[in-house]
Amino acid sequence: MQRFLAILAFYKSFVAWSFLINAIVAFFNPHLLPAITTKLFLTIFIWYYVNETNQRRKLTFYKNLGISPLVLFSIMFLVDCVLTIIFLSIFKEFT
């Protein structure tokens, strides 16, 4: 449970951007598959950004907790997908 909360703390810095992307995707194409694909590409981009810049130091904390970068970004992607599905379901109900 402690590891999951640490992953959510990492995801917290990206959640505002995630909802902005959700709103943009929902406005242009409120279907689930394009939204999940967009989130996958954005997660890969964030992984690349973190690995190639000074942000790599943040990953040291998670490695010390026993969380590999692959697990960190995979769980972050899954949490983001769940939030995207909920957001798009609510968006479709009101449009």
C-alpha positions, 0 to 999 in steps of 0.5 A: 500500500505504501508503494502505491501511495508513493506512485500516486504522489508521483502521478499527482504532479501530472494529474492537472495535465492529464485532465487538460488532455482528457478535456481536449480529447473529449472535445474532439473525439470522445471515444475511448480508444483514441483517448487511451492511445493518446494517454499511452503516447503521453506516458511514453513521452513522460518516461523519456522526458524524465529519463533524459533530463535532470528529473531522473533524480526523482526516480532514485527515490522510487528505486530506493522504495523498490519500484522500478521505472517500468512499474512506476510508469505502468501503474501511472498509465493504468491509474490514468486510464481509469480516470480517463474512462470515468471522465469520458463516461461522464462527458458522454452522459452530458453531451 
